[in-house]
Amino acid sequence: MSELLKWFEKRREIKAITIMRQHLATTMGAVEDLEQAVKASVSSNEEKTRALINRIISAEKEADRLRRTVMVELAGGDLPPTDREDLMHLMKRVDMVADWCRESTRILNATPMQGVPETLKKAAVQMVEGVRECATALRRSINSMAEKPEEALKAADEVERLEEKVDDIFENSRRLLAKEEGLKVGVAILVNELFEAIEMAADACEDACDQVRVIVVRR
């Protein structure tokens, strides 16, 4: 077992671990709110969409603050340098999930959904549902690292499978987009950018799970 996993076991309640859990919960909240924001937007519920976007903005800022706090805690701790770097990399990759949720809302806020065909709206909803599934499996993977590393690896594999499903939806959505002859160019560009940002959130979940694998199997 690596020194990092021993550290998790022996010092589970120290400040850095507590903040890491808060960071993961905050990121998961941003993902869940993104799913609801897209669904509200395609349903033309502008008030709910704005409220959810504002929540995601706050969550992304809070995730950044928590990440910086953990970095300070780890820098002053007693972990070996390699293990400290592993944990910092994990935090950064989880933080990218929240960052891409925020980027998705920037594009969503600018996209006139009334001009988007139903097939593309459906694809957007399917993609954010996939991202939420990825993030749920990611949270399970990270939470299992210390006590149940085998389960952490299984959950990481699940994230990879779910991310591939999001990729498939993304690829199909681009084909659908190319077939929409009557769609305004500006709207088409925004929809494509929205799909890309959502797909990047799923990619960030996979990247974070790759780091979980590094931590679990390094030693």
Secondary structure, DSSP 8 states (H G I E B T S, - for coil): --HHHHHHHHTTTSHHHHHHHHHHHHHHHHHHHHHHHHHHHHTT-HHHHHHHHHHHHHHHHHHHHHHHHHHHHHHTS-S-HHHHHHHHHHHHHHHHHHHHHHHHHHHHHH--GGGS-HHHHHHHHHHHHHHHHHHHHHHHHHHHTTT-HHHHHHHHHHHHHHHHHHHHHHHHHHHHHHH-TTS-HHHHHHHHHHHHHHHHHHHHHHHHHHHHHHHHH--
